[in-house]
């Protein structure tokens, strides 16, 4: 009955591209190229696309099987329920928080690049007041999100592709330096390659927006998998081509300062001159604003869903009387975006967003395996090929990508990992405090969880000075203190149980 209102394959591809093509290419290439992999960043990008596609096959089966709901939270809820679904929802929320904070940082950065062409003193002013600018932008976007104003993804995707085509076309006559894009497998080359893959991973995960739109797509059992494959191929080609030109134009030994633009902006200026810098800065600004706005929507939806299921306070699903948006959930999420965004630690935020997404990917693949066994007769319009190899490969690669940046000893990755652990500990405690009933059978569980949180918080406070970047130290300390307080409250709740 509603097929006439549903979207076809083209609109599904646009949804995937709209979720994936954005600010990440401005934010992540710089560190990946200059500090990690060099020219082999291109190989890491290609590897990212393969790993992403493997897990997207699991997403495709789950979205085709459960088209009326969609989302990682729902998949894990049907498969496992309880703590696993709560973890998936919170991890997805945290990844969106870190991604939104990173987008806010990139907005300020690209605004500075834009003014560097016309008015360098204003760029200096922006650099000196980045935190204030980020707070202002987030507040404005919170107001828009509460009012229910959404982004025009078709316009943004079309504008991005047009700018990239102009960039690639004008680079044809430019002499590019030859690059060895094959990663080095000696020394720490392999470790750096996997660390780069983990760091660049957020450039692809946005295409899961396509999965969220599955209920609106005609014949999702066929069109969603097709759209995922087309989107992955298009993204890989665009990312690879643009990065190849950027790497060939900007030498790896280019001197860098705090006011230097990112790799892609430098390449655009080199090839197109000031007009290139302006075009790419405008693209980065609009992509960042769109991503922060999308993050607000995703976060409010996740918090509202978990509140509806009784995992979080009921206030988070409260709707605005006039606009019908979950305004309390939006405001709560925006506070986290502001706290992390005002640090300006782009590399840390990139790793943190990647870690959250990788953990969610592992849980989605686990959910597919669980549902195949738990509900074998469930109607599956699409089945992931080569099952169970594809979900198992997705789980293994997610875990490996989580580990390699830590093995490399990257300070930013270590800080992001510790922050993620601290937040996960808080998430677990929130679940038990909310869901565990006041029965004597659960007293020991409360004490055990409280002890775990105390230990986790103490570890964060003890280890953070030696392995955490200075800019992230206050956040790690805050997370450690919150974890300790949560542990004490949990133990106290058990100790003061009424007779």
Secondary structure, DSSP 8 states (H G I E B T S, - for coil): --GGGSB-HHHHHHHHHHHHSSTHHHHHHHHIIIIIIGGGHHHHHHHHHHHHHHHHHHHHHHHHHTTTT-SHHHHHHHHT-HHHHHHHHHHHHHHHHHHHHHHHHHHHHHHHHHHHHH-HHHHHHHHHTHHHHHHHHHHHHHHHHHHT----HHHHHHHHHHHHHHHHHHTTTS-------S---STTHHHHHHHHHHHHTHHHHGGGHHHHTGGGBTTHHHHHHHHHHHHHHHHHHHHHHHHHHHHHHS-TT----TT---HHHHHHHHHHTHHHHHHHHHHHHHHHHHHHHHHHHHHHHHHHHHHHTTSS-GGGG---TTT-S-HHHHHHHHHHHHHHHTT--HHHHHHHHHHHHHHHHHHHHHHHHHHHHH-TTS--SS--TTTTHHHHHHHHHHHHHHHHHHHHT-HHHHHHHHHHHHHHHHHHHHHHHHHS-S-GGGHHHHHHHHHHHHHHHHHHHHHHHHHS-GGGHHHHHHHHHHHHHHHHHHHHHHHT---
